[in-house]
Amino acid sequence: MISVLIPSQLQSYTGGASRLQAAGDSLGRLLDDLDARFPGLRFRVVDEQDRVRKHMRIFVNGGEVRDVAPRLSDGDEVLIFGALSGG
Protein backbone atom coordinates (compact mmCIF):
# COMPACT_ATOMS: atom_id res chain seq x y z
CA MET A 1 0.00 0.00 0.00
CA ILE A 2 0.97 3.59 -0.57
CA SER A 3 0.61 6.31 2.04
CA VAL A 4 -1.22 9.43 0.81
CA LEU A 5 -1.33 12.73 2.67
CA ILE A 6 -4.43 14.78 1.86
CA PRO A 7 -4.54 18.60 2.19
CA SER A 8 -7.17 20.24 4.37
CA GLN A 9 -9.02 21.72 1.37
CA LEU A 10 -9.71 18.18 0.04
CA GLN A 11 -10.58 16.53 3.34
CA SER A 12 -14.28 17.23 2.76
CA TYR A 13 -14.03 14.50 0.08
CA THR A 14 -12.31 12.04 2.43
CA GLY A 15 -14.62 12.40 5.40
CA GLY A 16 -12.01 14.48 7.21
CA ALA A 17 -9.14 12.02 6.77
CA SER A 18 -5.73 13.59 6.27
CA ARG A 19 -3.85 10.31 5.76
CA LEU A 20 -5.01 7.44 3.60
CA GLN A 21 -3.69 4.18 2.25
CA ALA A 22 -4.25 3.48 -1.45
CA ALA A 23 -3.16 1.07 -4.16
CA GLY A 24 -1.83 1.60 -7.67
CA ASP A 25 1.28 0.95 -9.70
CA SER A 26 1.22 4.52 -11.04
CA LEU A 27 0.07 7.86 -9.71
CA GLY A 28 -2.88 7.75 -12.12
CA ARG A 29 -4.05 4.38 -10.82
CA LEU A 30 -3.57 5.52 -7.24
CA LEU A 31 -5.81 8.52 -7.94
CA ASP A 32 -8.35 6.18 -9.57
CA ASP A 33 -8.35 4.04 -6.41
CA LEU A 34 -8.89 7.10 -4.23
CA ASP A 35 -11.62 8.43 -6.54
CA ALA A 36 -13.49 5.10 -6.41
CA ARG A 37 -13.70 5.48 -2.63
CA PHE A 38 -13.96 9.27 -2.51
CA PRO A 39 -15.82 10.44 -5.66
CA GLY A 40 -14.71 13.80 -7.02
CA LEU A 41 -11.27 13.75 -5.43
CA ARG A 42 -9.33 12.95 -8.62
CA PHE A 43 -10.95 15.78 -10.59
CA ARG A 44 -9.89 18.28 -7.91
CA VAL A 45 -6.26 17.19 -8.27
CA VAL A 46 -5.72 16.57 -12.01
CA ASP A 47 -7.33 17.98 -15.15
CA GLU A 48 -8.84 16.22 -18.17
CA GLN A 49 -5.36 15.82 -19.71
CA ASP A 50 -4.09 14.04 -16.57
CA ARG A 51 -1.89 16.97 -15.59
CA VAL A 52 -1.70 18.19 -12.02
CA ARG A 53 -3.88 21.28 -11.71
CA LYS A 54 -2.01 24.58 -11.47
CA HIS A 55 -3.19 25.23 -7.90
CA MET A 56 -2.20 21.76 -6.69
CA ARG A 57 1.18 20.15 -5.99
CA ILE A 58 1.98 16.45 -5.77
CA PHE A 59 5.19 14.98 -4.39
CA VAL A 60 6.14 11.33 -4.70
CA ASN A 61 8.82 10.35 -2.18
CA GLY A 62 9.85 14.00 -1.92
CA GLY A 63 10.06 14.78 -5.66
CA GLU A 64 7.47 16.98 -7.36
CA VAL A 65 5.48 15.48 -10.26
CA ARG A 66 3.29 17.28 -12.79
CA ASP A 67 1.32 14.40 -14.37
CA VAL A 68 -0.03 10.96 -13.47
CA ALA A 69 2.65 8.90 -15.25
CA PRO A 70 5.12 8.25 -12.38
CA ARG A 71 5.34 4.61 -11.29
CA LEU A 72 4.66 3.75 -7.67
CA SER A 73 5.61 0.84 -5.41
CA ASP A 74 4.40 -0.41 -2.05
CA GLY A 75 5.80 1.76 0.69
CA ASP A 76 5.95 4.95 -1.40
CA GLU A 77 4.58 8.19 0.00
CA VAL A 78 2.45 10.64 -1.97
CA LEU A 79 1.86 14.15 -0.66
CA ILE A 80 -0.93 16.20 -2.23
CA PHE A 81 -1.36 19.82 -1.28
CA GLY A 82 -2.84 23.05 -2.55
CA ALA A 83 -0.50 25.77 -3.65
CA LEU A 84 -0.84 29.04 -1.79
CA SER A 85 -2.08 31.97 -3.82
CA GLY A 86 -3.34 35.44 -3.28
CA GLY A 87 -1.93 38.87 -3.09
C-alpha positions in Angstrom: 0.0 0.0 0.0 1.0 3.6 -0.6 0.6 6.3 2.0 -1.2 9.4 0.8 -1.3 12.7 2.7 -4.4 14.8 1.9 -4.5 18.6 2.2 -7.2 20.2 4.4 -9.0 21.7 1.4 -9.7 18.2 0.0 -10.6 16.5 3.3 -14.3 17.2 2.8 -14.0 14.5 0.1 -12.3 12.0 2.4 -14.6 12.4 5.4 -12.0 14.5 7.2 -9.1 12.0 6.8 -5.7 13.6 6.3 -3.8 10.3 5.8 -5.0 7.4 3.6 -3.7 4.2 2.3 -4.3 3.5 -1.4 -3.2 1.1 -4.2 -1.8 1.6 -7.7 1.3 0.9 -9.7 1.2 4.5 -11.0 0.1 7.9 -9.7 -2.9 7.8 -12.1 -4.1 4.4 -10.8 -3.6 5.5 -7.2 -5.8 8.5 -7.9 -8.3 6.2 -9.6 -8.4 4.0 -6.4 -8.9 7.1 -4.2 -11.6 8.4 -6.5 -13.5 5.1 -6.4 -13.7 5.5 -2.6 -14.0 9.3 -2.5 -15.8 10.4 -5.7 -14.7 13.8 -7.0 -11.3 13.8 -5.4 -9.3 13.0 -8.6 -11.0 15.8 -10.6 -9.9 18.3 -7.9 -6.3 17.2 -8.3 -5.7 16.6 -12.0 -7.3 18.0 -15.1 -8.8 16.2 -18.2 -5.4 15.8 -19.7 -4.1 14.0 -16.6 -1.9 17.0 -15.6 -1.7 18.2 -12.0 -3.9 21.3 -11.7 -2.0 24.6 -11.5 -3.2 25.2 -7.9 -2.2 21.8 -6.7 1.2 20.2 -6.0 2.0 16.4 -5.8 5.2 15.0 -4.4 6.1 11.3 -4.7 8.8 10.4 -2.2 9.8 14.0 -1.9 10.1 14.8 -5.7 7.5 17.0 -7.4 5.5 15.5 -10.3 3.3 17.3 -12.8 1.3 14.4 -14.4 0.0 11.0 -13.5 2.7 8.9 -15.2 5.1 8.3 -12.4 5.3 4.6 -11.3 4.7 3.7 -7.7 5.6 0.8 -5.4 4.4 -0.4 -2.1 5.8 1.8 0.7 5.9 4.9 -1.4 4.6 8.2 0.0 2.5 10.6 -2.0 1.9 14.2 -0.7 -0.9 16.2 -2.2 -1.4 19.8 -1.3 -2.8 23.0 -2.6 -0.5 25.8 -3.6 -0.8 29.0 -1.8 -2.1 32.0 -3.8 -3.3 35.4 -3.3 -1.9 38.9 -3.1 
